[in-house]
């Protein structure tokens, strides 16, 4: 078994270094900045009171290229090794911590998925809601255990710009927000590196330093092992390789 795969099973995450080169990342960032700031995004872009965009929920629709960017080796092979051959992309998000507009996120686990309809009778799905016009619902444990997130770093991740922190091995506690006895680990990475993490891994992030000039832009892609969901539920979208 590859060392990174062992780390995902044990710790809940692993970093794949240098998946994308700096030139490709710069061009992808330029395209994302353009579509997110053209004034036509509606609910898809989340902006501050000053109009600075710091997140997007429907990034796969805004920039279709993001729905296929993950097909660059070794990402498809890594995803298949963890999830099996029938995996697919089910949601895409974008985050930034712009200089002067930073924010923090408390400890949590990613329990919500995007679906076509979220109010079907079920004992397994809970807490239906809508996010940027898309139905979401809390998924059952069995579904979340068969998912993997790829966070593509568009910028270097440093102590200065509010990098992600994880509670190693916390995915083994299921939905329970248990941080364990080990100190949290800060995920420091370079532009073009990809963090693979289980959605049940507890994670958080602090604010960027007040005087930083650095962004912290991330393309967050969620993958599932199967195109099927229980109780007649269906993924909002499922993009296979």
C-alpha positions in Angstrom: 0.0 0.0 0.0 1.2 3.5 -0.8 2.4 5.5 2.2 -0.1 8.3 1.5 -3.0 5.7 1.4 -1.9 4.3 4.8 -1.8 7.8 6.2 -5.4 8.5 5.0 -6.6 5.4 6.7 -4.7 6.1 9.9 -4.7 9.9 10.2 -7.6 10.8 7.9 -5.6 12.9 5.5 -2.5 13.0 3.3 -0.8 15.7 1.1 0.1 14.9 -2.5 2.9 17.3 -3.4 3.4 19.1 -6.7 0.3 17.7 -8.5 -0.1 21.0 -10.4 2.6 23.4 -11.6 2.7 27.1 -10.7 1.7 28.2 -14.2 -1.4 26.1 -14.3 -2.4 27.2 -10.8 -1.9 30.9 -11.8 -4.1 30.5 -14.9 -6.8 28.6 -12.9 -6.8 31.3 -10.2 -7.1 34.0 -12.8 -10.2 32.3 -14.3 -11.8 31.8 -10.9 -11.2 35.4 -9.9 -12.7 36.6 -13.2 -16.0 34.5 -12.9 -16.4 35.2 -9.2 -16.1 39.0 -9.6 -18.0 39.6 -12.8 -21.2 40.5 -11.0 -23.2 37.7 -12.5 -22.8 35.0 -9.9 -26.0 35.7 -7.9 -26.1 33.4 -4.8 -23.1 31.3 -6.1 -20.6 33.8 -4.8 -20.3 34.7 -1.1 -19.0 38.2 -0.6 -18.2 40.6 2.3 -20.0 43.8 2.9 -17.3 45.5 0.9 -18.1 43.2 -2.1 -14.9 41.1 -1.8 -15.7 37.5 -2.7 -14.3 34.9 -0.2 -16.3 31.8 -1.1 -18.5 30.1 -3.7 -20.7 27.0 -3.4 -21.6 26.4 -7.1 -18.1 26.7 -8.5 -18.5 23.7 -10.8 -21.3 25.6 -12.6 -19.5 29.0 -12.6 -16.3 27.6 -14.1 -16.9 24.2 -15.7 -13.2 23.6 -15.9 -13.1 23.0 -12.2 -15.3 19.9 -12.7 -12.5 18.2 -14.7 -9.3 19.7 -13.2 -9.0 16.7 -10.8 -8.4 14.3 -13.7 -4.7 15.2 -13.8 -2.5 12.2 -12.6 -1.9 11.1 -10.0 -5.2 12.3 -8.6 -7.6 9.9 -10.4 -5.4 7.0 -9.4 -5.3 8.1 -5.8 -9.0 8.6 -5.6 -9.7 5.2 -7.1 -7.3 3.6 -4.7 -9.2 4.9 -1.8 -12.8 5.0 -3.1 -12.8 2.3 -5.7 -13.4 2.4 -9.5 -16.9 3.8 -9.4 -16.1 7.1 -7.7 -17.3 10.5 -8.9 -17.2 14.2 -8.1 -20.3 15.3 -6.2 -19.6 18.9 -5.1 -17.2 21.7 -5.6 -16.5 24.7 -3.3 -14.1 27.6 -3.4 -12.6 29.4 -0.4 -10.3 32.5 0.0 -9.0 34.5 3.0 -8.3 37.8 1.3 -5.8 40.2 2.9 -7.8 42.5 5.2 -10.9 40.3 4.9 -9.9 37.2 6.8 -12.1 34.8 8.8 -11.9 31.8 11.0 -13.8 28.5 11.2 -14.4 26.5 14.4 -13.8 22.8 14.8 -16.3 20.8 12.7 -16.8 17.8 10.4 -18.3 18.0 6.9 -21.6 16.2 7.3 -23.7 17.8 4.5 -24.0 16.7 0.9 -25.7 18.3 -2.1 -28.7 16.3 -3.4 -31.5 16.7 -6.0 -34.3 16.6 -3.5 -33.8 16.8 0.3 -37.2 16.1 1.8 -37.9 12.5 0.7 -39.1 10.2 3.5 -36.0 8.7 5.2 -34.7 7.7 8.6 -31.1 8.1 7.4 -30.9 11.7 6.0 -31.5 14.7 8.3 -31.6 18.5 8.5 -32.6 19.5 5.0 -31.6 23.0 3.9 -30.8 25.0 0.8 -27.4 26.5 0.1 -27.1 28.9 -2.9 -30.3 27.4 -4.2 -29.1 23.8 -4.0 -30.8 21.3 -1.7 -28.5 19.9 0.9 -29.0 17.3 3.7 -26.9 15.7 6.4 -25.8 12.3 5.1 -25.8 9.0 7.0 -22.5 7.8 8.4 -22.1 5.0 5.9 -22.2 7.5 3.0 -19.7 9.9 4.6 -17.3 7.1 5.4 -17.1 6.4 1.6 -16.2 10.0 0.7 -12.9 11.8 0.2 -12.2 15.5 -0.3 -9.4 16.9 -2.5 -8.4 20.4 -1.5 -6.3 21.9 -4.4 -4.1 24.7 -3.0 -4.1 27.7 -5.3 -1.7 29.5 -2.9 1.0 28.4 -0.5 -0.6 27.4 2.9 1.4 29.0 5.7 1.0 29.9 9.4 0.5 33.5 8.1 -2.6 33.0 6.0 -4.9 30.9 8.2 -3.9 27.3 7.1 -6.2 24.4 7.9 -5.7 22.5 11.2 -6.8 18.9 11.6 -7.3 16.5 14.6 -5.4 13.5 13.5 -7.4 10.2 13.4 -10.7 11.9 14.4 -12.5 10.4 11.4 -12.5 7.1 13.3 -15.0 8.7 15.8 -17.7 8.9 13.1 -19.9 12.0 13.3 -18.8 12.7 16.9 -16.7 15.8 17.2 -13.9 14.2 19.2 -10.5 15.8 18.8 -8.4 13.1 20.6 -5.3 13.6 22.8 -2.8 14.6 20.1 -2.1 18.3 19.4 -3.8 19.5 16.2 -1.6 19.5 13.1 -1.4 22.5 10.8 -1.5 21.6 7.1 1.3 23.6 5.5 1.6 23.1 1.7 2.8 24.7 -1.5 0.7 26.0 -4.4 -0.2 23.0 -6.5 -0.2 20.5 -3.7 -3.4 18.6 -3.0 -4.7 17.7 0.4 -6.8 14.5 0.5 -9.0 14.3 3.6 -11.9 12.4 4.9 -15.0 14.6 5.5 -15.3 13.0 9.0 -11.8 14.4 9.9 -12.3 17.2 12.5 -10.8 20.4 11.1 -10.7 24.2 11.7 -8.8 27.2 10.7 -7.8 30.5 12.3 -7.6 34.0 10.9 -4.7 35.2 8.7 -2.2 37.5 10.3 -3.6 41.1 10.3 -0.8 42.5 8.2 -0.5 39.6 5.7 -0.5 40.3 1.9 -1.2 36.6 1.2 -4.5 35.1 -0.1 -5.5 31.6 1.0 -7.4 30.3 -2.0 -8.6 26.6 -2.1 -10.6 24.6 -4.6 -12.4 22.1 -2.5 -13.7 19.1 -4.4 -15.8 16.3 -2.8 -15.9 12.7 -4.1 -18.1 9.7 -3.4 -17.4 6.0 -3.9 -20.8 5.3 -5.5 -23.3 7.1 -7.8 -26.1 5.6 -5.6 -27.6 6.9 -2.4 -30.1 5.1 -0.1 -33.8 5.8 0.3 -34.2 7.1 -3.2 -32.0 10.1 -2.7 -29.7 11.2 -5.5 -26.5 13.3 -5.7 -27.1 16.8 -7.0 -24.5 15.9 -9.6 -22.2 13.0 -10.0 -19.3 13.4 -12.4 -17.4 10.2 -13.0 -13.9 9.8 -14.6 
